[in-house]
Amino acid sequence: MAAAWKQLYFDVLLVPAGLLLLLAYHVFYFYKVRRHPLKTVVGVNHLGRTAWVHSIMKDNDKKNILAVQTLRNSIMASTLMASTAILLSSGLAAFLSSSYSVKRPLHGFSSTVTVLGAHDDITIATKFVALLACFLFSFICYMQSVRFTNHVGFLINTPVTGDSKITPDYVAAVLARGSNFYTVGTRGYYFAFPLLLWLFGPIPVVVACLVLVPFLYRLDLVRDDQC
């Protein structure tokens, strides 16, 4: 019992610490998006998409082809990411459901390199299941992104009348919802990276999270000289 806990000790301490650091950054970023949207890339992009929808629906007769092509490209991007996520999920599910021991792929690596953490079949299977859940979450988000963007393809070409409830602001809100799902799905891929490294021990998880946080901070926030 003591030996098993000694092997699991680093996984119990380091992995949650690294993932909580990544989660804390996303809580901070969500707060920035809600309170100071123009200081974030998401907020600025939403503002640009809203202006784009107003421009398209104001002159729909001349710009309807542009709207359809732009939305088609967005749907293709979401479809590609969703296909990749479900392909990875299917491969992991097939691997876990097979009779092949999940410990064997890492046995040769762990025998030549000292890897901290537990290496039993249950622990390694847990790592694969966490990775599978991450890819499935991304797939669902991308699928919802395709759904809302597809709705926008119909709504954006609707004539704007005085008593119509399909206003440019409503269409922009639907498009923003689709882009939000795309962003969240991409975050699922970011979370999958440290989970993938967890197969090689808990220390790579912490290192990956420490690298991802400043990297995402650089990408997600708009600097003062960019405003």
ZISUL-V693171 format. One line per field, one symbol per residue. ss: DSSP state (H for helix, E for strand, - for the rest). psi: psi as a letter, one per 30 degrees, with the letter a starting at -180 (. if undefined). Layout:
ss = ???
psi = ???
This chain:
ss = -HHHHHHHHHHHHHHHHHHHHHHHHHHHHHHHHHH-HHHEHHHHHHHHHHHHHHHHHH-HHHHHHHHHHHHHHHHHHHHHHHHHHHHHHHHHHHHHH------HHHHHHHHH--------HHHHHHHHHHHHHHHHHHHHHHHHHHHHHHHHHHH------------HHHHHHHHHHHHHHHHHHHHHHHHHHHHHHHHH-HHHHHHHHHHHHHHHHHHHE--HHH-
psi = eeeeeeefeeeeeeeeeeeeeeeeeeeeeeeeeeeiefgleeeeeeeeeeeeeeeefeieefgeeeeeeeeeeeeeeeeeeeeeefeeeeeeeeeeflfkkffefgeeefffkjkllkgleeeeeeeeeeeeeeeeeeeeeeeeeeeeeeeeeeefgkkjlegkfileeeeeeeeeeeeeeeeeeeeeeeffeeeefffglfefeeeeefeeeeeeeeefkkleff.
